[in-house]
Amino acid sequence: MIILAGLLLGALWGGWLARKRKGSRLDIAQYAAAFGIAFAILGLFATVLLDRFI
């Protein structure tokens, strides 16, 4: 669940950031995808760490 939450939040944040910077539709999509992937990877590490320590 942490991974999916990270993916969703990252995509939303990336899209918002690109829109704030007056990006085109492709810019918004690229930012959303990149931030979504990055946050999903961070969520994956968080999930593994939590699983190891709990």
N, C-alpha and C positions, 0 to 999 in steps of 0.2 A: 504493500500500500504506500510505503514511503516513496518508492520509485515512481509510481503513477502520480502521486501528489507532486513530486519534484518535476516530473515531465509537464504536468498541467500548469503549475505555477511558473515554471521557466518559460513556457511558450507564451503565457499571458504577459509576463514581464517583458520578454523580448519584443512581442508585438506592440506593446504599449510604448516601449522605448523607441522603436523605429518610427512609430506614428508621431511621437513627440518630436522627433528629429526631422519630420516632414519627408519621410521616405515613401517611395512608390510601393505598389502592392507587392512586387517581388522583393523589395527590401524588407518589408514587414514579414513576409513569409520566411525569408532567410534568417532574420533575427529570431523569429519564433522557433524555427527548427533548431538553430544553433543553441539558443538558450535552453530549449526543452531537452535536447540531448545532454548538454552540460549538467543541468540540474538533475536529470535522471541518473547520470553516472555518480553524482554526489550522493543521491538517494540510495544507490546501490551500495556504495561504500558505507553509508550510515547503517543500512540494513545488515550488512555483514558484520560490522563492529558491534551493533546491538545484539545480534545473534551470538556472537562470540562471548560477550561479557555477561549476558543474562542466562 
